[in-house]
Structures are given as structure tokens and as C-alpha cells.
């Protein structure tokens, strides 16, 4: 009893000394989402992040090679805190049937099925809608609908997958592509096999879809910036995002990265992570709102400060 009273008194002291915590601005729910693979149906993990109010849009956020949805948690929470509903699935990086986020032979059939998540999103019996319904029920949002506009974002090999999915919507799911407002590539990497990324960029170049990248310098981790090169050589636009001059391939993962990433690719600098997250959220906000918040673009105060201090370089098409 004495120990109990002492522990109770200590707990009360700690509670009194601890500042009140701000209420969470998002709710995270972990579930699964079905996706066909050859003659099978896979059930990969899927995290949903619900903002505190009505979502302004859906962000489909795809992790990179040898990673999982947990590695993009930090960035997902930034989108959610800004009012987006975030869907972050885990896709395999190795699979006997080629059902992978990266192209290890021919993953296009699998990515076609991944694209159907958004292509069939309006169908309440579709795989994405059913995953959302399960997550919404757990989050206390039962009966709500998926947002009617989308952002697709992907890191590393997930950037290639994101571009492929966006172009697949263009060619096969016209009504869903009309709802896509922005494609965001986070230090994208082109798979050493196949032509998924350049082909996707070529197809999307015929549209007005906003596309930009936040990249790190060329080095082994990002295959000498192969994805960024594919973007800047394949899309002739005056502004295609930024390169973090001292960036790490792990920057997009932020606080949810791990030693597997940092030991191979270098530890991220806090200033680079902050810049990446600021631009990622700001540009997604503008794409959905149809606006241009000047400070986050060339000539604006935030952008120019990072440019003149050497934190970023401007990416443009050739």
C-alpha cells in the first residue's frame, strides 16, 4: 500500500509538471487493402491518416524499395495535419510473381492493378473503398466518403511507381485521372530494368498535370539521380521542383527512417527534412486549391532564402 501511494503521488507530481499536450490533428488507422497479383489476391498492410476535419483531398503516398509504409509515417502525418486524408500501403520489393513496387523484370501488370485502387475508387465495392470503409469505421468516421480529388506521391522506387500509376489512370481510367491534381516525386529512382518512369513521364507530358520533384544530389543511393534525370529530360517545363544540395535519399522518410536507410545513404540534415516537408505540403495544398502561394516558388521569400543560402537548387526541364 505504501508503494502504491508513493507511486500515485509521483504520478500526480509528473502530471502537474508536464505541460498540457495539444490535441492530435490526425488519427492513424492500420488495416489492409486487397490487390490482385497474378492468380492470387494479396492483402498488403495499409495505413490511413485521417485529418481532424473534412479532408481536402486524398494523398496516395508510396514508399520506396526495401521500405514499408511505416517509413513514410512522418511525412504522412504532415499531410494529414494540413488537412489531407493519407493512404500509405506497403508493396513488396521482392516477389516471385513480379508484384513489386520496383521493376525487377515486369511489374507493370501488378502496377496496373495498383492503379485500379484509384481507378475504381468510386465503386463502394472496390478494393480502395473497402479498405477506406474499414479504416473509417475504426477512426469513428463511418459513413464518410473518399475525397473526390487526389494527389499521388512516391519516394525512391515509389516515385517511379507513382508516375506509372498516374499515367495508367490517364490511359485507362479517364474519370479518375480527371480527379488527379498533382504528382509528387520524392528523390525518384528509375528501376534498372524496364522503362516505366520515362514512359510515364512521356505520357504525362501531354497533359497539364502539375508534376514536381524534391531530390537529393546524384549518388549511388538514388542511382545517380536517375529518376530526377528522367523527369527533367522528359518534361520541358520551366519549374520542376528542387534539389536539396546536401540532401540524403532518406530525407523523405524524416523521423520515421531507420538505420538501414541512413547507414547506406547518409543521415538526413534537419534543415533538409524541414524544407522537403514544407515544399511537399505547400505544393500539394496549392495543387488542390488551384492556387500559387508565392513564397514557396522561385522569387518568393521562403524559396529565395533557401536558394541564396545554398540549401536548394531549382530543377527545370530541358
N, C-alpha and C positions, 0 to 999 in steps of 0.2 A: 504494500500500500504506500509506504514512504517513497519507493522508487516511482510508482505511478504518479503520486502527487508532484514529485520533483520534475518528472518528465512533462506533466501538464503545465507546470509553472514555466518551464523552459520554453514550451511551445507557445504559450501566451506571450512571453517576452519576445520571441522571434517574430511572431505575427505583428506585435506592436511596433517592432523596429523596422519591419520590411515595408517599403512604400507600396501603396496600392497598385496592382498591376492593371494596365489598360486592357479593356475587353478585347478578345481576339477579333480581327477584322475578316476572318475567313474560317471555314470549317473544312477539315480534311477527312475524306472517307476513302477507305481502301476496299476495292471489290475486284471483279474480273470483267473481261469483255471477250466475247467469242469472236474467233476469226478462222475461216477455213484455211487449211493447209493440205494441199493435195486431196486425198480422200478422207482426211481427218478434220476435226474441229478442235483447235487449240483454245485454251482458256487463260490467256496471259493476265497477270496482275494489272490492275488499272487504279490509279489514284485520281480522285476528283477533289477539286478545291472550290468550295462554294464561297462567294463573297458575302458580306453581311447584308447587302440589299439585292435588288433585282440585277442580274448580270447584264453588262452592256454588250457582251459578245462571248463566244466560246473560243478559247485558245487550246488548240491541239498541240501539245508540247512533246517532242520526241527526243529521247536520249540517244547517245552515240554508241559506237562499237564497244563491246565488252562492258557496257554500263547497264544501269537499270533506272526505273522511274524514280527511285529514291535519290539518285544522284542529281536530279534536276529539281529537287524539292525546294531549295532556296529560291530559285528563280520563279517557280510556280507560285510560291507564296507572295512574291512581289506583284505578279499579275493579279492574283486574287485580291490582294489588299487594294489594288487600283480599280477593282470592280468587275474583273473578268471571271467567268467560270472556266476552270482549267481542267483539261483531261490529259493525263500523263500515263500512257500504257508502257509496259515492258515488252519489248520484242526480242526474240532470240538473236544472238550473234553467231551461233553455230547450230546447224540443224541438218540432218541427213537429207531432208527433202528441199533444202534451199529456202526455207521460210525464215528469213533473217532480215534484220534492219540494214545490213550491209550486203553488197553483192558479192557472193562467193562463187558464183557460177551463173545462175539466172534466178534472181529473186523477184522478177517482175510479176509473175503470176501471184505470188504472195502479196506484193505491194498493191496489186490491183484489188485484192480482197481487203487490204487495209484501207484503201481509198473508198471502198464501199461503206465503211463506217460513216463517213460524211455524205457520200453519195446517196445513201439510204436513210439519212438521219431523220427525215420527216416521217418515216414509217414507224409507228409505235411498236411494231414487232421486229424492227431491225436491231442488229447487234448493239449499235451505239445507244439507241434509245432504251433498250432493255438494261444495259449497264447503267445508264444515267438514272433510270427509274429506281433501280435497286439502291444506288448511292443516295438519291434524293430522299428516299424513304428513311434511310438511316440518318441523314442530316436534318430531318424534320422539314423537308421541302417536298413531300409527296404531293403529286398532282400538278407540279410545275412542269413547264416545257423547256426543251433545249432552246438556247438563243437562236435567232434566225440569221445571224451573221457570224463569220468565222475568221480566225487568224490561225495560220499554220506556222509553227516554229520548230526548228530542229537543230541539234548540236552535233558537230562532227559528222559521222556517217548518217546520223539522224537528219542532218541538213540535206544530204542527198535524198534520203527517203521523203523528207518533207516536200522538196521540189518535185520529185516524181509523183507524189500523191496529188499535189496541186495541178500538175499538168494532166494527170489522169482524170481529174474532175473536169478539166477543160474539154477533153476529148470524149468523155463517156457520160458524165453527169452534169449536163449543162445547167440545170436548175440549182445544183449545189455550188457549182463554180460561180454562179451569179451572186451567191451569198458570201463568197470568199473575198475578204477585203485587203489581205496583206500576207506576204510570205516573208518570214524572217529566218535568215541563215546565220547560225552562231558558229564561227570558225568551221565552216563546212569542209568536209573531206570527200573527195571523189574516190569511189572504190577502185582498186587496181584492176578489177575485171569489169568489163561492160562499159556502157556509155550512158548510164541512167541520168547523171547530173547534166552533162552538156545537152543531151536530147531534151530534157525537161526545160532547161533554160531557153533553148531554141524555140520550143513550142510556146512558152510563156511570153517570149519576146514579141509575139504577135498581138499581145493584149496590153491593156493599160494597168494590169495588176501591179500595185506597189511591191517592190522586192528590194530588200537591202540586207547587208551583212554586217556583223560585228566580228572582226577577225583578229588573229594574232599574227606575228611575222612568220615568214616561211621557215619551217624547220622540220625535223623528222616526224614529230608528233602529228602534224597536220599534213603530212605527205607533201612538204614544200608548198603549202597553201594551195593545194590542187583544186579544192572547191572554190576558193576565192578567185583563182585564175579562171576557172570555168565560168564564173559569174561575170567577171569584168571583161573577159574576151567574148562572151556570148550575148551580152546585153549592153547595147550602146545607149546608155543614159548618163547624164552629167553627174548624178549623185547616186551612189550605190552603197552608202554606209561608211564605216570607218574601220581602220586598223589600229589596234592598241599597240603602240610601238614597242612596249616591253611586255606584251601580253603573253599569257600562258594558255595552252589548249584547255586547261581546267577552269578558265575564268567563268564560263557559262554555268558551271556547277556551283560556284561560290562556296558558301559554308557547308554545302552538302556533298562536296567532293571527298575523296579519300586518298590514302597513301598509294593505291595502285595508279591513280592518275598523277599525283604530284611527284612521285619518285621517277616516273618516266618522262614527265612533261614540264616539271618545274612548278614551284609553289606560286600561286597567284598573289599579286600585289593587291592590297585592299582598294587602292585607288582605281585599279583596272576593273575589279569586280563592280565597284560602285558605278563607274562610267558605263559598263556594259548593261547593268540592270536599269540604270536611268534611261539610257537610249532605248533599250528594248521596250520598256513600258511606255515611254513617251511616244515612240513611233507607232506602237500598236494603238494607243489612245487616239492619235491623230488619224490613223487609217480608218478606224471605226467611226470617228466623228466627222470625217471628211474635212479636217482642218489642218492647219500648219502652225504649230506652236514655235515661233521663230527662234527662240533661244536654243532649241535642240538641233538646229540645222546651220550650215555654213552662213556666217555673217551674224548669227545670234550670239548673245553674251556667253552662255554656258559652253556652247560649241567652240567659240573662238578662244576662250580661256584654255580649254584642253588642247586646242590646236597650237596656240602660241607657246604653251609650256611643254610641247612635245609629247603629250600623252597620247594623242591620236594623229593619224593621217587620214585624209579623205580618199575614199575609193570611188572611182568613176569608170564608166565603160570605155572601151577602145573602139 
